[in-house]
Amino acid sequence: MLVLKLISAILGVAFSFFGYLIFYKNKYSLINGFDADYKAGRKTEDYAKRVGLTELVLGAAILFVAMILLIFIFYSSVVFLADEGRRLEGAT
């Protein structure tokens, strides 16, 4: 389960990074086929900005959820270990 949460965090960072590059740095070539569609008039810069913003927001949301879950897992394991320690002390 921890591996899945780490993969989620990595995906969140990747989505956020690519969304940042597309939205703020205007790296529209990161969008598959955008250059050809832009030259043909099928896509506009507004489309690219929308894609970049969507990736940025989704990446931030995935990263936020992954961090909350990782903190929750860490906190629950610390509480579990503390309870185990109390239980063992009471048994002696």
C-alpha positions as CSV (number, residue, x, y, z in Angstrom):
1,M,0.0,0.0,0.0
2,L,2.9,2.3,0.7
3,V,4.2,1.7,-2.8
4,L,0.9,2.8,-4.3
5,K,1.0,6.0,-2.3
6,L,4.5,6.7,-3.3
7,I,3.6,6.1,-7.0
8,S,0.7,8.5,-6.5
9,A,3.0,11.2,-5.1
10,I,5.4,10.7,-8.0
11,L,2.5,11.0,-10.5
12,G,1.3,14.2,-8.7
13,V,4.8,15.7,-9.1
14,A,5.0,14.7,-12.7
15,F,1.6,16.1,-13.6
16,S,2.3,19.3,-11.7
17,F,5.7,19.7,-13.4
18,F,4.4,19.2,-16.9
19,G,1.3,21.4,-16.2
20,Y,3.7,24.1,-15.0
21,L,5.8,23.9,-18.1
22,I,2.8,24.0,-20.4
23,F,0.9,26.7,-18.6
24,Y,3.6,29.1,-17.4
25,K,6.6,28.4,-19.6
26,N,4.5,27.9,-22.8
27,K,6.1,24.6,-23.7
28,Y,3.2,23.6,-26.0
29,S,5.3,21.0,-27.7
30,L,4.7,18.8,-24.7
31,I,1.1,18.4,-25.9
32,N,0.9,15.5,-28.3
33,G,0.3,16.8,-31.9
34,F,-0.3,20.4,-30.8
35,D,2.2,22.0,-33.2
36,A,0.7,20.4,-36.3
37,D,-2.9,21.1,-35.1
38,Y,-1.9,24.7,-34.2
39,K,-0.4,25.3,-37.7
40,A,-3.5,23.8,-39.3
41,G,-5.8,26.0,-37.2
42,R,-7.5,23.2,-35.3
43,K,-6.1,24.1,-31.9
44,T,-5.5,27.5,-30.3
45,E,-3.2,28.7,-27.5
46,D,-6.2,28.9,-25.2
47,Y,-6.6,25.1,-25.7
48,A,-3.0,24.6,-24.7
49,K,-3.4,26.9,-21.6
50,R,-6.5,24.9,-20.6
51,V,-4.6,21.6,-20.9
52,G,-1.7,23.0,-18.9
53,L,-3.9,24.3,-16.2
54,T,-5.8,21.1,-16.0
55,E,-2.6,19.1,-15.6
56,L,-1.3,21.5,-13.0
57,V,-4.5,21.4,-10.9
58,L,-4.9,17.6,-11.2
59,G,-1.2,17.1,-10.3
60,A,-1.5,19.3,-7.3
61,A,-4.7,17.5,-6.1
62,I,-3.1,14.0,-6.6
63,L,0.0,15.2,-4.7
64,F,-2.0,16.7,-1.9
65,V,-4.0,13.5,-1.5
66,A,-0.9,11.3,-1.6
67,M,0.8,13.5,1.0
68,I,-2.2,13.3,3.3
69,L,-2.3,9.5,3.0
70,L,1.4,9.2,3.6
71,I,1.1,11.3,6.7
72,F,-1.9,9.3,7.9
73,I,0.0,6.1,7.4
74,F,3.0,7.4,9.3
75,Y,0.8,8.7,12.1
76,S,-1.2,5.5,12.4
77,S,2.0,3.4,12.5
78,V,3.4,5.5,15.3
79,V,0.1,5.2,17.2
80,F,0.1,1.5,16.6
81,L,3.7,1.1,17.9
82,A,2.9,3.2,20.9
83,D,-0.2,1.0,21.7
84,E,1.9,-2.2,21.2
85,G,4.5,-0.8,23.6
86,R,1.8,0.0,26.3
87,R,0.3,-3.4,25.9
88,L,3.6,-5.1,26.3
89,E,4.5,-3.1,29.4
90,G,1.1,-4.0,31.0
91,A,1.8,-7.8,30.3
92,T,4.9,-7.9,32.4
